[in-house]
């Protein structure tokens, strides 16, 4: 069995920098002020814009901010129906809450940039999109080369961390497979997340795969059960037990690697 599913995080009207607050305000307007007009929501918009201009009280000026570009690579209608802008913004909230050190301090901040559905990108010439519903054996190097060869910014945004929503497949489990991947790619990172692992289900997938994207490997957790508190990067691949809950923040060594790679990554993404 998998660890309990963590429920959808509560919405913060202006707690997330980027486009998220405006999206939520518009949604609140539709929900609570049917027929509202610009004058009604103008104070909310202005307040949110003012908040976005300032960092949060816990964030020091040296904490880098990374834009995240979401793309649904699976062509299956039910998956595209399940993923919208609100879903993507919630993934940003999850990352900002859980991608932290052991003392729960943030190391970087993430910001929603855009979401592209499969319908919007299916005419691309990039072969990389085939991974969305791929039924062959996964080869990290093969897909990394296709990612790097893709010139279409709708698929590969060169100035953001690319976050792909896919339907993973394996010979043993078929499309019930939920294995996901985070790839550093010489500090031009991307994530492949199975759609059933959205909303922080099944062993803290967002922060675990983002850890790989920032250059971290797995940590052994000998004797850990599925409900044992473990490091974010814990894995059963050592053959010594389950990866556990992955609910303990990054240790000092991991923090050092993340900060080093974040500085390099920031420069590479800023050049684009």
Secondary structure, DSSP 8 states (H G I E B T S, - for coil): ------------SSSSTBTHHHHHHHHHHHHHSTT--HHHHHHHHHHHHHHHTS--TT--TT--EEEEEEEE----HHHHHH--HHHHHHHHHHHHHHSBBTT--BS-EEEEEEEE-HHHHTT---GGGGGGG--S---HHHHHHHHHH---TTT--TTSEEEEEE---BTTTBTT----EEE-TTT--EEEEEGGGTTT-TTTHHHHHHHHHTT---EE-TT--TTS--BTTEEGGGSSS--TT--B-B-HHHHHHHHHHHHHHHHHHHT-
